[in-house]
Amino acid sequence: MGKRGRPSALDVCRVLAVFLSLFPAVSLQCKILKCNSEFWASTSNSGPEEEFCTALRAYNSCVRRTARTCRGDLAYHSAQHGIEDLMSQHNCSKEGPTYQPRTPLPPPPPPPPDSQERSDGPEVCHYERSLPRNTAPPNYTHCGFFGDPHLRTFGDDFQTCKVEGAWPLIHNKYLSVQVTNTPVVPGSLATATSKLTIIFKNFQECVDQKMYHAETDELPAAFADGSKNGGDRHGANTLRVVEKVPGQHVEIQARYIGTTIVVRQVGRYLTFAVRMPEEVVNSVEEGDNQDLYLCLHGCPANQLIDFRNFRARAAEAQTAGRTRSGTGAQEFTYQSPRPSAKSGSRWRTCTFIPACLISSPPEI
């Protein structure tokens, strides 16, 4: 094996981060992200070079098992070449023992809030503490994107939209959020979120640029480079990924901008919710056209779904369904929205089809 010491986690991250940052949009059938997460888990603790080579062989076996579903995928082929390079750099033999990744130990209980805050970096890396003294507390706003699909904007408007394909939710000086929606039933107006990408931009001495990417059945507990915080800067712990329920519920805490993001998988689809100060919401980059950002301005007029027309179509579909099969057509279900003092409407149930499993906006 040579006398070289075991590579640091940073060395491993640099190689894997290149693959995932270049090719984040992995297909739903290809499970390269899962292989990457397992490899990171098995190499996160210090150990001898032999253990690293064993983990690398296990990673290679995982990638090879995905060959049938990932063939033709750029991320898959890049991972293959990356494994070969790592084996060559660390004198690892392709033949030898492999093992399944170790189950990580449960994290220790967090320290009291005050001590955690003091250890996370300078004042500028804590949004509320960085505000001038004697100023009013920040006003927090919310945006949610869920269901088939429903949108709650930062202005507390509630809409239902078509928005098939890739759409930006948020874009400002600090972060960008994009979702990809696919039809729940072929030919239906109803779509749901199958992919989500969040990019946190580097910020002073607080955090490095980080990307979080999730998709159906792949809700990682780490950023794309395998890390769980904001990098190597002094305030790195003011950006953290916290897994609440494995594979179902992840919370991203960005305290340096006073922001909390919640990503969940419900059924086969993803939901998104964010709590953000108004100052951060309105931190628009100069010359940037904000019209298409759904959380800020809502859905474009040509993407909004008209309830009256939709209910008329739903009634026609139900009548046709009864004529054909003697039962009501279950593809179209609708219930009137419940009035809200500010926005005028909230949803009691899924608007369109049973495949939507979300009954209310996700809250933080």
MOFEN-V31192 format. One line per field, one symbol per residue. phi: phi as a letter, one per 40 degrees, with the letter a starting at -180 (. if undefined). psi: psi as a letter, one per 30 degrees, with the letter a starting at -180 (. if undefined). A space follows every 10 residues. Layout:
phi->???
psi->???
//
This chain:
phi->.gccccccdc dccccccccc ccbccccccc bcdccccccc ccbcbcacdc cccccccccc ccccccdccb dgcccccccd cccccccccb fcccbicbac dccccccccc cddccccccc hcdccbdccc cdcgccdccc bbbbbagbbb bbcccgcbbb bcfcgcbccb aacbabbbbb bbccbdgccc bacbaabbbc ccafccbccb bbbbadgbbc cacccgcbbc hbccbdccba bbccbdgbab bbbbccbgbb bbbbbbgbbb bbaabacddc dccccdgccc ccccccbgcd dcbcbccccc cccccccccc ccccbgbccc cbbabccccb dccgabccac cbbcccbbba ccbb
psi->flgklkklee eeeeeeeeee eeifiklffk heeeeeeeee efgfllllee eeeeeeeeee eeeefgeeff kfkeeeeeee eeeeeeeeeg hkkfkakllk kkkklkklkl lkeeeeeffg alefgjeeff kklglkkkjk lkkkjlbhkk kjlfghkklk lehkakkkek jafelkkklk klkekkflfk llkfkkkkjk lkjbgdllkk kkkllkgiil gllfgflgag bglegefgjk kjjejkffjk kjjiffghkk kkklkjbgll lkkkkkkeee egikkkgkjg efjefefakl effkkjeeee eeeeeeeeee eeeefglkjf fjkkkkkkkk eeffklkelk eelffkgkfl kkl.
//
